Every structure is written in C-alpha cells, then in structure tokens.
Amino acid sequence: MTSRRGGGVRPVRWTILGVTAVLLSHVVSAGAGDDWPQWRGPARTGVSTETGLLRQWPAGGPPLVWTARDLGEGYGSVAVSGGRVFVQGLRKGQSIISAIDLADGRGVWSKALGPGAESDRGSGPRGTPTVDGDRVYVLSENGDLYCLRPDGTEVWKKNILREFRGQNLPWLISESPLVDGNRLIVTPGGRGAGMVALDKMTGATLWTSKDLSDEAAYSSPIAADVQGVRIYMTYTAEAAVGVRASDGKLMFKHRQVANNTANVATPVFFDNKVFFSSDYGTGGALLGLRAENGEVRAQEIYFTREMQNHHGGVLLLDGYLYGYNNAILTCLEFATGKMMWRNRSVGKGAITAADGRLYVVSEDHVVGLVEATPSGYKEHGRFSIQDLGPPSWAHLVVSNGHLFVRNDNLLLKYAVRAKP
C-alpha cells in the first residue's frame, strides 16, 4: 500500500485476521475508551483507566483483531491517541516513527528521523512517542528529537546529544520525552545538562540542570507536586534524582538505589513518596519527600532487596507495588516494603495494569492476566504471541478496549472488553 499522508519511508503493511474481528474492532472503538498518549499511560503510572474489561481470558487468549507488520526493529512501546497508534522502529538503517490506524491496523504514514543504531541487546529505538494535543514528540536511539504534527509534518527538531554535549549509552538512548505544561523534559546527560527543559512549541532551551552532570540512564522522567513544589524525577547513570521544575535546580540525589550497569525503571510517586528500583544486585528504595523553603528534600524510608527491577517496570495499585524482582513477579506493601507474595508467573518480563488486573508479558513471548490483589497470585489466563522473534521487551498497552502487544517488527491488537 502507499502512504495516505507524509512520506519518505515505506509505511507498515497490515493483515486483518477475520471479518468478525474487524467488526468487533469498530464496535469497540465507537464506544467509550481511553487513550494511552505516552510511555506508561496518561499519568506515566503504567495503569490504564479502562474499565469493563474481561475478568478471565478464554483458552488461547482474547480475540486477535489485527496484526501490523514491518514496524522496523525496536522494542519501544506504543502511544494511542486520536484514532492513531504511534510506534518507533529501525528500517533500512533509518530510525523511524509510524502512525497506524487504530480501527483497522493500516499504515497511515511513516517518517525517517535520522540514522538508526544497533546494539548487542537489540537494535533500533527503545522509546515511546509522546502525544500532547496536536503535537507528537519522539526521541530516537541516537538523540534526534522531533516535534511533529499528527500527520507527520515536522514542526521542529534537534539532536540533544550534540546540543547539550551528551554521549549515547552502551545500549542506546531509551528515554520517552515528558511533556509538562509548556515544557518538554529530556535527559541528555551533558555537563551542566544532565536534564534539560525545552519550550515544547519551539524547541528553545528554557533551562539546563547546571548542578547535574551525570550521564543519562535508560529511564524516563515523571513530574510530581511535593507540598507545593513541582519536581521532575528520574534515574541517571549514577543515582535517583529530583530537580525543580521551575529552574532545573537539583533537589536530591540518592545513590544507593542505583547500579553501575543499567538503571531502567520509571519512578513511582504517591503521597509525597517515591519508589525507585534497579537490578544487578541492587533493589528498591522508598524515599519520603518534604518541601521546605521552595526546595524538596528526600529521606529514605526503607530499602528492600525484594524488588530488583530490571526493565519491566513497577506500578502501584491500592497501596501495593507490583513488579518483577529480577525474574519473579512480586507484590510489596508500598508503605513498608513487606513482601505479600511472589510467583514466577509467565516468566521474567514487563507489567501494565487495567481494571484490577495485571497484564504481564515475558521475554519468552507469553502474555498473562493476573489479579491485582495482595492476598496471593491468581492467574486468569495466558497465551503465546504468534510469529516469535527477539525477546519481548516492549511494555503492553491497554487502551480503547484493546490490548496492544509489540514484538519487534510486529504489533498485535486484541479485544479485551467484556461483552455487555
């Protein structure tokens, strides 16, 4: 097929599997549904606001609606907004972003962002596009940052490594840009520019974190209000950090919860507390945050070895943390770190949540549905992904009544809304 809009790169091919599935897709899309406009969802928590979803999956998993192919190499997740699915990939040496029609899986447009990159842990982009109103922000594995319109038209671009004197990571940039008000937040890891804020409309620099020169990590930042002071928190290569949103001033730096190899997981914030976790023999820490004289201080509440999260993320539901402690799915009490249960589940992987259920995917291509309860591990179905390829590292997305599973070149959409 040919692109409807944009151009420059061949768009994704698509496959519709069954007329019934197509009709189901249109019926569900016409009903109530919530978009997933960025990394880890609307609030960057990994928790979908969808309700009315299947409580138990049928044998073999939920119905497959469509399959989109030729996304390009990569293991970033997807953003769903305005009837489009946005996803990054590596194709013919170019890092690209593609837009796919939410209803039928057809490719709408693809745009080359610049030279791609390869790695011994998988080639191509690792990030997720960020949709904010009529703008799409995308960061490539080589540091090319673009602001696009939803039709792929370029508004502005810059390379954050060149501009802020950062250097790429051994396993390539993995960050998903954060939009907060008029600011676009990224972490180039340059001297005096560990984190920077850009004007989201023009790309102009608003501030650089002059007292933070750490190299970047593989994590993505979040925004939080702490007793009237807004801050941005993320991992660097050296520590868990928080900077003030107004001017980029470093508020805290906690080294114990970081490792020297790869700090990946996005922080989890709630009730003036933030949980950080990393693997490679490290663990997790809950930090209590307190504002004083316009600045935020952090103090460790507890440290636990029971949540050494590698790449699959941690999320919070009803006072409990859920995530992989290395290869074991684990539930901890948020306030105390007490372990409630652990189970090998579908295998080491990534986690998302929706409607009281955990959606988990293993590196070995198995997707599972698990009840989100501290009382014990309760599984409600599993299935294997078709067309196996490299390890399944992309995080799952639940949006508009559907489950989206990205596996390298492939994106699959499953119907998970319960029938009326």
Backbone torsions as a table, in degrees:
resi	resn	phi	psi	omega
1	MET	NA	166.5	177.6
2	THR	-112.6	158.8	-177.8
3	SER	-69.9	140.5	176.4
4	ARG	-78.4	-35.8	179.6
5	ARG	-139.4	166.4	178.7
6	GLY	68.0	-156.5	177.8
7	GLY	162.5	-173.4	175.6
8	GLY	100.9	-28.5	179.8
9	VAL	-138.5	140.2	179.9
10	ARG	-61.7	126.8	-178.4
11	PRO	-74.6	171.6	-178.2
12	VAL	-65.8	146.5	168.2
13	ARG	-84.6	164.4	-175.8
14	TRP	-140.0	155.7	177.8
15	THR	-137.6	124.8	174.7
16	ILE	-100.6	127.4	-175.6
17	LEU	-108.1	84.3	173.6
18	GLY	100.7	132.8	-179.8
19	VAL	-63.8	-38.7	-179.6
20	THR	-60.0	-41.8	179.9
21	ALA	-63.6	-39.4	179.6
22	VAL	-64.1	-44.5	178.7
23	LEU	-62.0	-40.3	179.1
24	LEU	-61.2	-40.8	179.7
25	SER	-58.9	-45.2	-178.4
26	HIS	-68.8	-37.0	179.1
27	VAL	-64.2	-45.7	-178.4
28	VAL	-67.1	-43.1	-178.7
29	SER	-62.8	-28.5	-179.4
30	ALA	-75.3	-18.5	-179.5
31	GLY	-88.4	-170.4	179.5
32	ALA	-68.1	137.6	178.1
33	GLY	-163.1	156.9	-177.2
34	ASP	-116.1	135.8	178.2
35	ASP	-75.4	164.7	179.4
36	TRP	-130.7	80.3	-164.7
37	PRO	-81.5	-1.1	-176.5
38	GLN	-160.9	179.9	176.3
39	TRP	-52.6	126.6	178.1
40	ARG	62.9	20.5	169.3
41	GLY	91.2	-174.5	-172.3
42	PRO	-54.5	-38.3	-177.3
43	ALA	-110.4	11.8	-177.8
44	ARG	58.5	35.5	-178.5
45	THR	-106.7	-11.0	-174.8
46	GLY	79.9	7.9	-176.8
47	VAL	-116.5	122.6	176.6
48	SER	-80.2	150.8	176.1
49	THR	-92.5	5.0	179.6
50	GLU	-63.7	145.6	173.8
51	THR	-132.6	173.7	179.2
52	GLY	70.8	29.8	-177.9
53	LEU	-93.2	164.3	179.3
54	LEU	-57.6	133.5	177.5
55	ARG	-87.4	-23.9	-180.0
56	GLN	-141.8	135.1	177.6
57	TRP	-87.6	145.1	174.3
58	PRO	-68.2	164.0	176.1
59	ALA	-56.9	131.4	-177.1
60	GLY	89.6	-5.3	176.8
61	GLY	96.2	175.0	-179.8
62	PRO	-69.6	163.7	-177.6
63	PRO	-62.9	133.8	174.6
64	LEU	-82.1	125.6	-176.2
65	VAL	-93.6	-52.6	175.7
66	TRP	-152.6	163.6	176.8
67	THR	-129.2	126.6	174.6
68	ALA	-106.9	134.0	-176.3
69	ARG	-119.1	172.1	177.2
70	ASP	60.7	40.3	175.6
71	LEU	-70.5	-23.1	-170.4
72	GLY	100.4	159.0	179.4
73	GLU	-66.0	152.4	177.9
74	GLY	144.5	164.2	178.1
75	TYR	-136.4	29.5	169.2
76	GLY	-72.1	159.3	177.5
77	SER	-85.1	-168.7	-176.8
78	VAL	-120.1	155.5	170.6
79	ALA	-111.2	138.2	-179.4
80	VAL	-120.9	120.4	-177.5
81	SER	-161.9	136.5	173.0
82	GLY	59.4	35.3	178.8
83	GLY	79.0	11.3	179.2
84	ARG	-126.4	152.2	170.6
85	VAL	-114.4	124.3	-178.5
86	PHE	-107.7	132.8	-175.7
87	VAL	-149.8	147.6	179.9
88	GLN	-102.2	159.1	178.7
89	GLY	-165.7	172.3	176.3
90	LEU	-117.7	119.9	-178.6
91	ARG	-137.6	123.6	178.4
92	LYS	53.0	42.5	175.9
93	GLY	81.7	-3.2	-179.4
94	GLN	-108.7	135.8	171.8
95	SER	-80.4	127.4	-173.3
96	ILE	-129.3	162.6	166.4
97	ILE	-123.1	139.1	178.8
98	SER	-123.4	148.1	172.5
99	ALA	-112.4	131.4	-177.8
100	ILE	-120.8	140.7	177.4
101	ASP	-67.8	125.5	-176.7
102	LEU	-62.5	-36.0	-173.5
103	ALA	-74.8	-43.3	-171.4
104	ASP	-121.5	-3.1	176.9
105	GLY	80.1	6.5	-179.9
106	ARG	-74.3	144.7	172.7
107	GLY	-69.5	132.6	179.4
108	VAL	-100.0	-51.7	175.1
109	TRP	-158.4	159.0	172.1
110	SER	-135.8	147.0	-178.9
111	LYS	-136.4	132.3	175.3
112	ALA	-77.6	135.7	-177.7
113	LEU	-104.8	-14.9	-176.9
114	GLY	142.0	-178.4	-179.9
115	PRO	-59.8	137.4	176.9
116	GLY	-86.6	-171.7	-178.9
117	ALA	-145.6	155.5	179.2
118	GLU	-117.2	157.3	-178.7
119	SER	-150.4	155.2	177.5
120	ASP	-73.2	-4.1	175.6
121	ARG	-114.0	31.0	-180.0
122	GLY	105.2	135.0	-177.7
123	SER	-95.4	163.8	174.9
124	GLY	92.6	-177.3	-177.0
125	PRO	-66.8	151.7	175.6
126	ARG	-115.8	-13.5	-172.4
127	GLY	-87.5	172.6	177.9
128	THR	-118.3	132.0	175.8
129	PRO	-60.3	153.8	178.1
130	THR	-117.2	121.3	179.7
131	VAL	-102.2	126.0	179.9
132	ASP	-134.6	101.0	-178.2
133	GLY	60.8	-121.3	-178.7
134	ASP	-99.8	29.0	177.0
135	ARG	-131.2	146.1	173.8
136	VAL	-123.1	125.5	-179.9
137	TYR	-109.3	132.8	-175.4
138	VAL	-142.8	136.0	-179.1
139	LEU	-119.8	124.6	-177.9
140	SER	-84.0	171.1	178.9
141	GLU	-69.5	-11.0	177.8
142	ASN	-106.7	6.8	176.3
143	GLY	93.2	5.9	176.6
144	ASP	-77.5	116.7	-178.0
145	LEU	-107.4	125.7	-178.0
146	TYR	-123.0	144.1	164.5
147	CYS	-110.5	121.2	-176.5
148	LEU	-123.5	158.5	166.9
149	ARG	-84.9	162.6	-177.3
150	PRO	-60.0	-14.9	177.0
151	ASP	-94.3	5.6	178.3
152	GLY	94.0	-3.2	179.2
153	THR	-68.4	132.8	-179.1
154	GLU	-75.1	133.5	173.6
155	VAL	-101.1	-52.6	173.3
156	TRP	-156.0	164.9	178.5
157	LYS	-153.3	158.6	171.8
158	LYS	-164.9	159.1	175.0
159	ASN	-102.1	116.7	-172.3
160	ILE	-72.3	-24.6	178.3
161	LEU	-72.6	-44.5	178.8
162	ARG	-67.3	-44.6	-174.0
163	GLU	-69.9	-34.6	-174.8
164	PHE	-114.5	17.6	172.7
165	ARG	56.2	41.7	173.9
166	GLY	-94.8	175.8	175.4
167	GLN	-132.9	150.2	-177.9
168	ASN	-68.3	160.8	-176.2
169	LEU	-91.6	158.3	179.3
170	PRO	-54.5	-36.1	179.4
171	TRP	-110.4	21.8	169.6
172	LEU	77.3	152.8	178.1
173	ILE	-54.6	133.1	-176.8
174	SER	-126.3	7.9	-172.7
175	GLU	-77.9	146.1	170.9
176	SER	-109.3	122.2	-174.0
177	PRO	-59.2	145.8	178.3
178	LEU	-107.1	127.5	172.4
179	VAL	-101.8	127.9	178.7
180	ASP	-139.9	105.6	-175.6
181	GLY	62.8	-125.5	179.1
182	ASN	-90.7	2.3	-175.0
183	ARG	-101.0	144.5	169.0
184	LEU	-114.7	122.2	-172.8
185	ILE	-107.6	128.1	174.2
186	VAL	-140.0	165.7	-177.1
187	THR	-124.3	86.9	-179.0
188	PRO	-68.7	-24.9	-179.2
189	GLY	74.5	26.5	178.7
190	GLY	-89.0	169.4	177.8
191	ARG	-65.8	123.6	-176.2
192	GLY	67.0	15.8	-178.5
193	ALA	-151.0	44.8	175.4
194	GLY	-59.3	-36.4	173.1
195	MET	-134.6	146.4	177.8
196	VAL	-136.6	154.5	173.6
197	ALA	-116.4	129.7	178.2
198	LEU	-115.1	151.9	170.9
199	ASP	-68.7	119.2	-173.0
200	LYS	-65.6	-22.6	-177.9
201	MET	-85.9	-29.1	-174.2
202	THR	-120.4	-20.0	-175.4
203	GLY	85.1	-0.5	179.7
204	ALA	-65.5	146.6	179.9
205	THR	-75.7	126.6	176.9
206	LEU	-94.0	-43.1	173.3
207	TRP	-160.1	160.0	168.9
208	THR	-123.4	147.1	-179.7
209	SER	-78.0	89.2	-170.0
210	LYS	-65.0	-25.2	179.1
211	ASP	-101.6	19.9	175.7
212	LEU	-132.5	108.5	-178.3
213	SER	-118.8	14.9	178.6
214	ASP	-60.7	146.9	169.0
215	GLU	-65.4	155.8	-178.2
216	ALA	-71.4	160.7	172.2
217	ALA	-108.2	-162.6	-179.3
218	TYR	-103.9	17.2	-175.2
219	SER	-96.8	169.1	175.6
220	SER	-123.3	142.3	-173.6
221	PRO	-78.4	159.9	171.7
222	ILE	-127.1	160.9	175.2
223	ALA	-110.7	146.1	179.9
224	ALA	-153.3	148.6	173.7
225	ASP	-101.4	123.2	179.2
226	VAL	-116.4	100.3	176.7
227	GLN	48.7	45.7	175.3
228	GLY	93.6	-5.0	178.9
229	VAL	-113.1	123.7	-179.6
230	ARG	-89.5	135.2	-179.3
231	ILE	-135.8	161.2	172.2
232	TYR	-114.6	134.5	-177.2
233	MET	-127.2	142.0	177.6
234	THR	-164.4	-177.7	169.9
235	TYR	-96.3	145.1	160.7
236	THR	-107.6	-175.5	177.1
237	ALA	-67.9	-15.4	-174.9
238	GLU	-112.8	-24.3	-168.7
239	ALA	-164.4	167.1	165.1
240	ALA	-84.8	131.2	-173.6
241	VAL	-133.4	158.2	170.9
242	GLY	-136.2	134.9	176.8
243	VAL	-124.8	152.8	-179.3
244	ARG	-74.1	134.2	-174.7
245	ALA	-67.9	-30.3	-174.2
246	SER	-71.0	-33.5	-174.2
247	ASP	-143.4	0.2	177.8
248	GLY	82.1	7.5	-179.3
249	LYS	-66.5	135.6	179.8
250	LEU	-66.7	126.5	-180.0
251	MET	-98.6	-41.5	177.5
252	PHE	-156.1	159.6	179.2
253	LYS	-146.8	114.6	-175.7
254	HIS	-116.9	109.7	-172.0
255	ARG	-85.4	-30.2	-170.0
256	GLN	-59.8	-30.7	-174.2
257	VAL	-89.3	2.9	177.7
258	ALA	-105.2	156.5	174.7
259	ASN	-118.4	175.2	-175.6
260	ASN	-97.5	10.1	-176.9
261	THR	-112.1	-61.6	-177.7
262	ALA	-157.7	111.0	173.6
263	ASN	-98.5	117.0	-165.9
264	VAL	-119.7	-45.2	-167.6
265	ALA	-64.7	140.9	174.3
266	THR	-73.1	137.1	179.1
267	PRO	-61.7	156.1	177.6
268	VAL	-119.1	117.9	-176.1
269	PHE	-111.4	137.7	174.1
270	PHE	-164.2	135.4	170.8
271	ASP	53.6	49.2	178.9
272	ASN	59.5	29.0	175.5
273	LYS	-134.6	151.1	178.8
274	VAL	-137.2	137.2	-179.4
275	PHE	-109.7	126.1	174.8
276	PHE	-115.5	148.6	179.8
277	SER	-150.4	140.3	175.0
278	SER	-147.0	161.5	-175.0
279	ASP	-98.7	-151.2	-177.6
280	TYR	59.2	44.2	175.3
281	GLY	80.1	11.4	-176.4
282	THR	-91.9	-100.7	-178.7
283	GLY	146.1	-157.5	-176.9
284	GLY	-126.3	152.8	178.5
285	ALA	-137.8	136.5	171.5
286	LEU	-99.6	122.4	179.4
287	LEU	-107.6	132.6	172.7
288	GLY	-87.9	132.3	-176.2
289	LEU	-110.8	137.4	-178.3
290	ARG	-140.0	130.9	178.5
291	ALA	-91.9	137.7	178.8
292	GLU	-152.2	121.7	179.4
293	ASN	54.7	41.1	176.0
294	GLY	78.8	7.3	177.8
295	GLU	-124.1	161.2	-177.4
296	VAL	-117.4	128.8	177.1
297	ARG	-107.8	149.0	179.7
298	ALA	-121.8	137.9	177.2
299	GLN	-135.7	131.7	-178.0
300	GLU	-68.4	127.8	176.7
301	ILE	-90.6	-44.8	173.2
302	TYR	-156.4	161.4	173.3
303	PHE	-127.1	136.4	-177.8
304	THR	-131.8	142.3	172.6
305	ARG	-91.7	1.9	-175.2
306	GLU	-90.3	6.0	174.3
307	MET	-142.4	77.9	175.1
308	GLN	-97.1	86.1	-172.3
309	ASN	-87.7	126.2	-175.4
310	HIS	-84.5	-68.6	-176.2
311	HIS	-141.1	-8.3	-170.4
312	GLY	-86.6	-4.3	175.8
313	GLY	83.2	161.5	177.2
314	VAL	-130.0	142.2	177.2
315	LEU	-134.6	162.3	-175.6
316	LEU	-119.5	128.1	176.3
317	LEU	-137.5	121.4	173.1
318	ASP	50.6	42.7	174.2
319	GLY	87.8	6.9	-178.4
320	TYR	-130.4	140.7	176.7
321	LEU	-92.2	138.5	175.9
322	TYR	-127.9	134.0	178.3
323	GLY	179.1	176.4	180.0
324	TYR	-91.5	123.1	168.8
325	ASN	-88.4	91.9	-168.5
326	ASN	58.1	-102.2	-176.2
327	ALA	-106.4	6.7	-173.3
328	ILE	-118.5	122.6	176.7
329	LEU	-65.9	129.8	-168.9
330	THR	-136.1	145.3	173.9
331	CYS	-118.1	125.4	177.2
332	LEU	-121.7	148.5	170.7
333	GLU	-73.7	125.1	-175.0
334	PHE	-59.6	-46.7	-172.1
335	ALA	-69.0	-30.9	-171.8
336	THR	-119.3	-19.7	-174.3
337	GLY	82.6	3.7	-179.9
338	LYS	-62.7	132.2	178.7
339	MET	-80.5	128.3	-178.7
340	MET	-95.9	-42.3	175.4
341	TRP	-164.1	165.1	174.4
342	ARG	-148.1	146.0	-177.6
343	ASN	-156.3	144.5	179.7
344	ARG	-72.0	-17.4	172.5
345	SER	49.2	-133.4	-177.9
346	VAL	-86.1	-1.5	-176.4
347	GLY	112.7	167.7	-177.8
348	LYS	-55.6	132.0	-179.0
349	GLY	-174.9	-143.8	-174.3
350	ALA	-123.1	161.1	-172.1
351	ILE	-136.1	141.4	173.7
352	THR	-138.5	161.0	-179.8
353	ALA	-135.6	149.7	176.2
354	ALA	-161.8	133.9	171.1
355	ASP	52.9	45.2	175.6
356	GLY	75.9	13.3	179.5
357	ARG	-127.1	148.8	172.4
358	LEU	-96.8	130.7	174.9
359	TYR	-105.4	115.1	-175.2
360	VAL	-120.4	147.2	177.5
361	VAL	-135.7	132.4	-178.9
362	SER	-93.0	160.8	174.6
363	GLU	-59.9	-23.4	-178.1
364	ASP	-93.2	21.5	168.3
365	HIS	75.6	26.6	177.2
366	VAL	-111.3	130.8	179.7
367	VAL	-109.0	134.8	-177.5
368	GLY	-132.2	156.2	176.5
369	LEU	-117.0	121.0	-173.6
370	VAL	-129.2	137.4	178.8
371	GLU	-68.3	132.3	178.9
372	ALA	-86.2	88.5	-179.2
373	THR	-145.7	141.8	177.9
374	PRO	-77.7	-5.8	-174.5
375	SER	-78.1	-11.9	178.5
376	GLY	150.4	167.2	-179.2
377	TYR	-76.5	123.6	-179.5
378	LYS	-135.6	106.7	-177.1
379	GLU	-91.3	141.6	-177.3
380	HIS	-125.3	29.5	175.2
381	GLY	133.2	154.8	175.5
382	ARG	-156.8	159.6	174.9
383	PHE	-156.2	162.6	178.5
384	SER	-100.1	143.4	178.2
385	ILE	-73.4	140.1	176.0
386	GLN	-76.9	164.1	175.4
387	ASP	53.5	63.9	-176.1
388	LEU	-60.6	144.8	178.3
389	GLY	-142.4	-140.0	175.8
390	PRO	-61.8	171.5	179.5
391	PRO	-53.1	143.4	178.3
392	SER	-82.0	95.9	-179.0
393	TRP	-106.2	-15.1	-178.9
394	ALA	-69.5	136.4	178.6
395	HIS	-72.8	145.1	179.5
396	LEU	-72.5	156.3	176.3
397	VAL	-130.9	134.8	174.4
398	VAL	-117.3	115.8	-174.5
399	SER	-156.6	141.1	176.1
400	ASN	53.3	39.4	176.8
401	GLY	76.1	14.3	-176.4
402	HIS	-133.8	155.4	174.2
403	LEU	-106.4	127.1	179.8
404	PHE	-108.9	125.0	-178.4
405	VAL	-120.4	115.1	177.9
406	ARG	-102.0	130.0	176.0
407	ASN	-136.1	91.2	-179.5
408	ASP	58.3	-116.0	-177.2
409	ASN	-71.1	-8.1	-165.5
410	LEU	-114.0	140.6	170.8
411	LEU	-130.3	126.7	-179.2
412	LEU	-117.5	139.6	179.8
413	LYS	-117.6	123.9	-178.7
414	TYR	-116.3	143.4	177.1
415	ALA	-84.3	119.4	-178.0
416	VAL	-123.2	8.3	176.7
417	ARG	-82.3	136.5	178.3
418	ALA	-70.5	146.8	177.0
419	LYS	-69.2	146.4	178.3
420	PRO	-57.7	NA	NA
